[in-house]
């Protein structure tokens, strides 16, 4: 009996090594659904990656590449694209998964500064500026808490005229700084696309 257990032991070791290498190989292989974005226009590939649960964590137009991280699968991929045509030329596994994860977490912290609706700040001048915008048919969309240090801003939109305005104030004392025009697309809270 002891002899048969000893002869089976090397077989168990060989099977274990084979399975270990197989799982390592699988982790270093780009998933088929991700590999399918090769030769797609960059925008289409980005949309597909988002639908698969990936978040962009690095982009370089000069380096012609982007890193994407999938939290559920804990995988990071790098895609390369042609600078002229913006078609995706290749996709590979990025072994720096922990770096990708940290970059996504840092980016998500920025979006925590964006809030729907009107800011809780109030002062006579700030409220006067809000009233002027409301009287012109604008409605408050969202506000941003200290994207630039010590300053907050509130974005207002007028759907019928397709215009957007923003108000900026100092956080300390809610002192109004300026009210100005911005592009209409800036009137929509960009954080919704990242939450």
C-alpha positions as CSV (number, residue, x, y, z in Angstrom):
1,X,0.0,0.0,0.0
2,X,2.7,2.4,0.9
3,X,4.4,1.8,-2.5
4,X,1.2,2.7,-4.4
5,X,0.8,6.0,-2.5
6,X,4.4,6.9,-3.2
7,X,4.0,6.2,-6.9
8,X,0.9,8.3,-7.1
9,X,2.6,11.3,-5.3
10,X,4.7,12.4,-8.3
11,X,1.6,12.2,-10.5
12,X,-0.2,14.5,-8.1
13,X,2.7,17.0,-8.2
14,X,2.7,17.0,-12.0
15,X,-1.1,17.6,-12.1
16,X,-0.7,20.4,-9.6
17,X,2.1,22.1,-11.6
18,X,0.1,21.8,-14.8
19,X,-3.0,23.3,-13.2
20,X,-1.0,26.1,-11.7
21,X,0.6,27.0,-15.0
22,X,-2.8,26.8,-16.7
23,X,-4.3,29.4,-14.3
24,X,-1.2,31.6,-14.7
25,X,-1.6,31.4,-18.5
26,X,-5.3,32.3,-18.3
27,X,-4.5,35.4,-16.2
28,X,-2.0,36.6,-18.8
29,X,-4.4,36.2,-21.7
30,X,-6.6,39.0,-22.9
31,X,-10.3,38.0,-22.6
32,X,-11.9,37.3,-26.1
33,X,-14.5,40.0,-25.7
34,X,-11.8,42.5,-25.0
35,X,-9.6,41.3,-27.8
36,X,-12.5,41.9,-30.2
37,X,-11.9,45.7,-30.0
38,X,-8.8,45.4,-32.1
39,X,-9.3,47.3,-35.4
40,X,-12.3,49.2,-33.9
41,X,-12.4,53.0,-33.9
42,X,-11.1,54.1,-30.5
43,X,-14.5,55.6,-29.4
44,X,-16.3,52.3,-30.2
45,X,-13.7,50.3,-28.3
46,X,-14.0,52.6,-25.3
47,X,-17.7,52.2,-25.3
48,X,-17.4,48.4,-25.5
49,X,-14.8,48.3,-22.6
50,X,-17.2,50.4,-20.5
51,X,-20.0,48.0,-21.2
52,X,-17.8,45.2,-20.0
53,X,-17.1,46.9,-16.7
54,X,-13.8,48.5,-17.4
55,X,-12.8,52.0,-16.3
56,X,-10.1,54.1,-18.0
57,X,-7.2,54.8,-15.6
58,X,-4.6,56.3,-18.0
59,X,-4.5,57.8,-21.4
60,X,-1.7,59.2,-23.5
61,X,-2.3,60.7,-26.9
62,X,1.4,61.0,-27.5
63,X,2.1,57.5,-26.3
64,X,-0.9,56.3,-28.3
65,X,-2.2,54.0,-25.5
66,X,-4.7,53.7,-22.8
67,X,-4.9,51.6,-19.6
68,X,-8.2,50.2,-18.5
69,X,-9.1,48.4,-15.2
70,X,-11.9,46.0,-14.4
71,X,-12.6,45.9,-10.7
72,X,-14.8,42.7,-10.8
73,X,-12.1,40.7,-12.6
74,X,-9.1,42.6,-11.0
75,X,-7.5,42.9,-14.5
76,X,-5.8,45.7,-16.2
77,X,-5.3,45.9,-20.0
78,X,-3.4,48.3,-22.2
79,X,-4.8,49.2,-25.6
80,X,-2.7,50.8,-28.3
81,X,-4.2,53.0,-31.1
82,X,-3.1,54.6,-34.3
83,X,-2.6,58.4,-33.7
84,X,-3.8,59.3,-37.2
85,X,-6.8,57.0,-37.7
86,X,-7.6,56.4,-34.0
87,X,-8.2,52.7,-34.7
88,X,-7.2,50.3,-31.9
89,X,-4.1,48.4,-33.1
90,X,-3.5,46.0,-30.2
91,X,-4.7,45.0,-26.7
92,X,-2.5,43.4,-24.0
93,X,-2.6,42.5,-20.4
94,X,-1.0,45.1,-18.2
95,X,0.8,43.4,-15.3
96,X,0.6,46.6,-13.1
97,X,-2.9,45.8,-11.9
98,X,-2.3,47.4,-8.5
99,X,-1.2,50.7,-10.2
100,X,-4.2,50.6,-12.5
101,X,-6.5,50.1,-9.5
102,X,-4.9,53.0,-7.6
103,X,-5.3,55.3,-10.6
104,X,-9.0,54.4,-10.9
105,X,-9.6,55.0,-7.2
106,X,-7.8,58.4,-7.4
107,X,-9.9,59.4,-10.4
108,X,-13.1,58.4,-8.6
109,X,-12.2,60.6,-5.6
110,X,-12.4,63.6,-8.0
111,X,-16.0,62.7,-8.9
112,X,-16.9,62.7,-5.2
113,X,-16.7,66.5,-5.4
114,X,-19.6,66.7,-7.9
115,X,-23.1,67.0,-6.5
116,X,-26.5,67.3,-8.1
117,X,-28.7,70.4,-7.4
118,X,-27.9,73.6,-5.6
119,X,-25.0,74.0,-3.3
120,X,-25.8,74.6,0.4
121,X,-23.7,77.8,0.3
122,X,-25.6,81.1,0.6
123,X,-24.8,84.8,0.8
124,X,-26.7,87.9,-0.4
125,X,-24.7,88.3,-3.6
126,X,-24.6,84.5,-4.4
127,X,-28.4,84.3,-3.9
128,X,-28.9,87.4,-6.1
129,X,-26.9,85.8,-8.9
130,X,-29.0,82.6,-8.6
131,X,-32.2,84.7,-8.8
132,X,-30.9,86.5,-11.9
133,X,-30.3,83.2,-13.6
134,X,-33.7,81.7,-12.5
135,X,-35.4,84.8,-13.8
136,X,-33.8,84.2,-17.3
137,X,-35.1,80.6,-17.4
138,X,-32.0,78.9,-16.1
139,X,-32.3,75.9,-13.7
140,X,-29.6,74.7,-11.4
141,X,-28.0,71.5,-12.6
142,X,-25.1,70.6,-10.2
143,X,-22.3,72.1,-8.1
144,X,-18.6,71.2,-7.6
145,X,-16.9,71.4,-4.2
146,X,-13.4,72.8,-4.3
147,X,-12.2,71.3,-7.6
148,X,-9.8,74.3,-7.4
149,X,-8.7,74.9,-3.7
150,X,-10.9,77.3,-1.8
151,X,-13.4,77.7,-4.7
152,X,-16.8,76.1,-5.4
153,X,-18.9,76.4,-8.5
154,X,-22.5,75.9,-9.5
155,X,-23.8,75.1,-13.0
156,X,-27.1,76.3,-14.4
157,X,-28.8,75.4,-17.8
158,X,-31.5,76.9,-19.9
159,X,-32.8,74.0,-22.0
160,X,-34.9,76.2,-24.3
161,X,-32.0,78.4,-25.4
162,X,-29.4,75.7,-25.0
163,X,-27.2,77.8,-22.8
164,X,-25.2,77.1,-19.7
165,X,-23.9,79.5,-17.0
166,X,-21.8,78.9,-13.9
167,X,-21.3,80.8,-10.6
168,X,-18.0,80.7,-8.7
169,X,-17.5,81.7,-5.1
170,X,-15.0,81.4,-2.3
171,X,-15.8,78.6,0.1
172,X,-14.7,80.7,3.0
173,X,-17.6,83.1,3.7
174,X,-19.4,82.2,0.4
175,X,-18.1,85.3,-1.2
176,X,-19.2,85.5,-4.8
177,X,-16.4,85.6,-7.4
178,X,-18.0,85.6,-10.8
179,X,-20.9,84.4,-13.0
180,X,-20.0,83.5,-16.6
181,X,-21.1,81.5,-19.7
182,X,-19.9,78.0,-20.5
183,X,-20.5,75.4,-23.2
184,X,-24.0,73.9,-23.0
185,X,-22.6,70.4,-22.5
186,X,-20.8,71.6,-19.3
187,X,-24.3,72.1,-17.8
188,X,-24.7,68.3,-17.3
189,X,-23.1,66.7,-14.2
190,X,-20.1,64.7,-15.7
191,X,-19.8,62.6,-12.6
192,X,-22.9,60.5,-13.6
193,X,-20.8,58.9,-16.4
194,X,-18.2,57.9,-13.8
195,X,-20.3,56.6,-10.9
